[in-house]
Structure formats: C-alpha cells, structure tokens
Amino acid sequence: MQVAWYPGMEAITNQSNFIFSPMSLRAGLALLAVGTQGPTLRQLLTFLGSENTHHLDAATARLLTNVSTWPQLSFAAGIFVDRTLFLAPEFVSSAVSAHYAVARSVDFKNQPAAATAEMNAFVEQATAGRIRNLLSDGAVHGDTKVVLANGMHFKATWARRFDPSNTVRDNFYRRNGEPVRVPFLSDAGMHYAESFDAPGLGFKVLQCFYKMVGRDGKLDPKAPCFCMLIFLPHRDDGLPDLLRLAVTEPDFVMRCAPRREQAVCPCKVPKFKFSFTFDAVTALWQLGLSAPFADGADLSRMVSNMPREGIYVSAVRQTCAVEVDEEGTTAVAAMYC
C-alpha cells in the first residue's frame, strides 16, 4: 500500500482521480522475486515481507487459489521471453504452480510490434476487454529480454441495488472547494456507517455490500463477503491525512469498517468511471527497492542462458480502471515489468 502514497499525493495535488491495485503489483513483484537471488532477492523479500522464496510462493499460492474460487474475481499472469533465451526450469515450475503464470516465447528482437500485440491481447482478455494497449508502441524493443505481466478483473452487484430513478445530479466538491455537477446514486435509509472524530482528522465511512454468490451465480451464504468502503473526510483538506493513514497503518482501512447500521439521510454515492496509469519505479526506489532496477541486478534464476550484458528491470507500470453504477462495481488492474 505504501507505493500508493506517491502517485496518490500527486493526484490529490492535481485534483485528479487515482486508483491503485496492491494485489496486482504485489503479484508481479512476487513473480519477479522467484527469478532473482543475492542482494536483489533479499531486497524484494524484505519489501514483500517474506522470509524466503518458499514462504513467498506459499503465500501467493494461497491467495491465488482463493481468487480462483471466487466468481467475482479472476486473475492471469504471463511470462513473455525472447526466443533467444530459455527460462530456467526451476523458475517455470514455481511460476506455474505458485503464481498461476503461463510462459510464452516471443520475438522481441525482430518483431517487437507483434510481441507487444500478443501481450496486450493477453491483458485485454484477462481484464474482460477493459484494459487495452497496456504496453504502448515502443514499450519493448530489440533489447527487451523478458516481460512479466498480469491482469485481474472484479465484477460484483450490490446486495442492495440503487434504484436508477433515484439517481440525481448534485454538486461534488473538489479539494479547492470548486463544485462539479455529477450523478449520485441515492438510497436514504439504514446503512452500515460510522463517523470518526480523531484529533485533527474527522471522517465518515459508508460500507456498501455486494451480493454473496457462488460460481453458479446463485446466492450462497458461504461465499466470500465483498464490500466497498467509502471514506469522506470532514475537512476539505483532509484527504492527504486519510491517505497517509491508509498506507502507513496496515489495518487502518478494515479497522474503520462500520459495525452497526444507522439512518443515513441523505445517502448519496458518486456514480463514476475512470482509469489511471502510473510508473511505479520511482515510488519503489523511494521505498528502498532499488536493486532490480540497477545494472547489477541479479536475475540469474530466471533464465538458463543469461546474456553477457545481464538483465535488469527497466519499467514497472500499472493501469487500473473502475466503474461504479446502480448495478454494482467493475474494477480491473494490469501491470508489467
């Protein structure tokens, strides 16, 4: 979550929208770690909070196994390697069994455009068509050796649907106090909500639940319970403080989940749709993760025939998109490095 601080604060300063997927980024870095050793591996394990690669693989496998059983979520990971290189068998074994990744051989050197198109098609399928052209023209070239990519898709309907006839246009106030007319989902009544009045920072939290359904699409009380938590600071300038707490205190978000219902009138939630793309390298550097991006990076466990010039990570980019309407929420994320 700490990675979100840097692009999040930039977005707040610019009064623009921001969305970030910790799971997508963590999955990509975890897969990268499997192919490293030495100081590069130690930095990645420290950053990811794992003791060793066995611990990291086990944690990743548990998470992705759960994801595969949830109908609201899907995840796919791919390893795209230049045809002149051979992935190390141990790396492939771990990538497939623990990280749910598939490996594909492409021709970065002679056909970079075709390789880009194949990777973009992989991500587009993983995100149900919501993210297209994750990799722009020129993102890969003749010197590219390996690209790790993943995509995830979330789609769920509200347990308590918002009536479209109640959707109203009203003022949404930006950080500088400027009003913007936007559509609001409206449903006054009893909701899980709470108000927190911490010293120097007060805020409200609204919890909106999604339907608990099984893979057959039918209601299932044993299915995972997903929800959306909406935070609203009391002060116009309170958003940076909320972001700081969210990224520095691991349990802050769930600690603020409302425990009781109360009357909320009016109850209005913005209806919105937006996407956000950012390069995470700078944020990762500032958080102490630098070894994978240096010329001396040790990715020797990734390929069997390491080129003389070695391999290092030149980019870590993530694109996320979200849409919230009367029916529910669709959110997608994709990254590559």
Residue pairs with C-beta under 8 A, 6 or more apart in sequence:
1 22
1 246
1 247
1 250
2 247
2 248
2 287
3 20
3 22
3 25
3 280
3 283
3 284
3 287
4 18
4 20
4 22
4 243
4 246
4 247
5 243
5 244
5 247
5 283
6 282
6 283
6 286
7 18
7 20
7 276
7 278
7 280
7 283
8 18
8 20
8 243
8 247
9 240
9 243
11 17
11 18
11 276
12 18
12 175
12 239
12 240
12 243
15 174
15 175
15 176
17 272
17 274
17 276
18 276
19 274
19 275
19 276
19 320
19 321
19 322
19 331
20 276
20 278
20 318
20 320
21 152
21 318
21 320
21 333
21 335
23 63
23 152
23 333
24 150
24 151
24 152
24 318
24 320
24 333
24 334
24 335
25 280
25 316
25 318
25 335
26 48
27 60
27 64
27 75
27 77
27 99
27 150
28 77
28 148
28 149
28 150
28 316
28 335
28 336
28 337
29 44
29 47
29 48
29 337
30 48
30 56
30 60
30 99
31 77
31 79
31 95
31 99
31 101
31 148
31 150
32 44
32 148
32 292
32 299
32 313
32 337
33 41
33 44
33 45
33 48
33 50
33 53
33 56
34 53
34 56
34 57
34 91
34 94
34 95
34 98
34 99
34 301
34 302
35 88
35 91
35 299
35 301
35 302
35 303
36 44
36 292
36 297
36 298
36 299
36 300
36 301
36 302
37 298
37 300
37 301
38 298
39 291
39 298
40 291
40 292
40 297
40 298
40 299
41 53
41 298
43 288
43 289
43 290
43 291
43 292
44 289
44 291
44 292
45 51
45 52
45 53
45 56
46 288
47 284
47 287
47 288
47 289
48 56
50 56
50 59
53 94
57 94
57 97
57 98
57 99
58 98
60 98
60 99
61 97
61 98
61 99
64 75
64 98
64 99
64 100
66 224
67 73
67 74
67 75
67 152
68 75
68 100
69 215
70 223
70 224
71 213
71 214
71 215
71 217
71 223
72 154
72 155
72 156
72 210
72 213
72 224
72 226
73 152
73 153
73 154
74 126
74 128
74 152
74 153
75 100
75 126
75 150
75 151
75 152
75 153
76 100
76 102
76 122
76 125
76 126
76 150
76 151
76 152
77 95
77 99
77 100
77 101
77 102
77 148
77 149
77 150
78 101
78 102
78 103
78 104
78 119
78 122
78 148
78 149
78 150
79 87
79 92
79 95
79 101
79 102
79 103
79 104
79 146
79 147
79 148
80 103
80 104
80 106
80 115
80 118
80 119
80 146
80 147
80 148
80 149
81 87
81 103
81 104
81 105
81 106
81 145
81 146
81 303
82 105
82 106
82 107
82 108
82 109
82 144
82 145
82 146
83 105
83 106
83 107
84 109
85 145
85 146
85 303
85 304
85 305
85 307
86 303
86 304
86 305
87 103
87 302
87 303
87 304
88 301
88 302
88 303
88 304
89 304
90 301
91 301
91 302
91 303
92 103
95 101
95 103
96 102
96 103
101 148
101 150
104 118
104 122
106 114
106 115
106 118
106 119
107 114
107 115
108 115
108 140
108 141
108 142
108 143
108 144
108 145
109 142
110 142
112 140
112 141
112 142
112 144
113 137
115 140
115 144
116 135
116 137
116 139
116 140
119 134
119 135
119 140
119 147
119 149
119 336
120 132
120 133
120 134
120 135
122 149
122 151
123 131
123 134
123 149
123 151
123 334
123 336
124 131
124 132
124 151
125 151
126 150
126 151
126 152
126 153
126 334
127 151
127 152
127 153
127 321
127 332
127 333
127 334
128 153
128 155
128 332
130 153
130 321
130 330
130 332
131 151
131 275
131 319
131 321
131 332
131 333
131 334
134 149
134 151
134 317
134 319
134 334
134 336
135 147
135 336
139 315
140 147
145 303
145 307
145 311
146 299
146 302
146 303
146 311
147 336
147 337
148 336
148 337
149 334
149 335
149 336
150 334
150 335
150 336
151 332
151 333
151 334
152 332
152 333
152 334
153 330
153 331
153 332
154 329
154 330
154 331
154 332
155 328
155 329
155 330
155 331
156 210
156 211
156 226
156 328
156 329
157 210
157 211
157 327
157 328
158 208
158 209
158 210
158 211
158 326
158 327
158 328
159 209
159 210
159 211
159 212
160 187
160 208
160 209
161 326
161 327
162 185
162 186
162 187
162 269
162 325
162 326
163 187
163 326
164 326
166 185
166 186
166 187
167 183
167 184
167 185
167 186
167 271
167 326
168 183
168 184
168 186
168 268
169 181
169 182
169 183
169 184
170 181
170 182
170 184
170 268
171 179
171 180
171 181
172 179
172 180
172 181
172 182
172 184
172 270
173 179
173 180
173 236
174 180
175 236
175 237
175 239
176 236
177 236
182 270
182 271
182 272
183 270
183 271
184 268
184 269
184 270
184 271
185 268
185 269
185 270
185 271
185 324
185 325
185 326
186 266
186 267
186 268
186 269
187 267
188 264
188 265
188 266
188 267
189 263
189 264
189 265
189 267
190 261
190 262
190 263
190 264
191 206
191 207
191 208
191 261
191 262
191 264
191 267
192 206
192 207
192 209
192 257
192 258
192 259
192 260
192 261
193 204
193 205
193 206
193 207
193 258
193 261
193 262
193 264
194 204
194 205
194 256
194 258
194 259
194 260
194 262
195 202
195 203
195 204
195 205
196 202
196 203
196 204
196 205
196 256
197 234
200 241
201 233
201 234
201 235
201 238
201 241
201 242
201 245
202 233
202 234
202 235
202 238
203 231
203 232
203 233
203 234
203 238
203 242
204 231
204 232
204 234
205 229
205 230
205 231
205 232
205 256
205 257
205 258
206 229
206 230
206 232
206 258
206 264
206 267
206 269
207 227
207 228
207 229
207 230
207 257
207 258
208 227
208 228
208 230
208 269
209 225
209 226
209 227
210 225
210 226
210 227
210 228
210 328
210 329
211 219
212 219
212 220
212 221
212 223
212 224
212 225
213 219
213 220
213 223
214 220
214 222
214 223
227 257
228 324
228 329
229 253
229 256
229 257
230 269
231 242
231 256
233 239
233 241
233 242
245 252
246 252
246 253
249 255
269 324
270 324
271 324
271 325
271 326
272 322
272 323
272 324
273 321
273 322
273 323
273 324
273 325
274 321
274 322
275 319
275 320
275 321
275 322
276 319
276 320
276 321
277 317
277 318
277 319
277 320
278 317
278 318
279 315
279 316
279 317
280 316
280 317
280 318
280 335
281 293
281 313
281 315
281 316
284 290
284 293
284 316
285 293
291 297
291 298
292 299
292 312
292 313
293 312
293 313
293 314
294 312
295 310
295 312
296 310
296 312
297 310
297 311
297 312
297 313
299 306
299 310
299 311
299 312
300 306
302 311
303 311
313 337
315 336
315 337
316 335
316 336
316 337
317 335
317 336
317 337
318 333
318 334
318 335
319 333
319 334
319 335
320 331
320 332
320 333
320 334
321 331
321 332
321 333
322 329
322 330
322 331
322 332
323 329
323 330
323 331
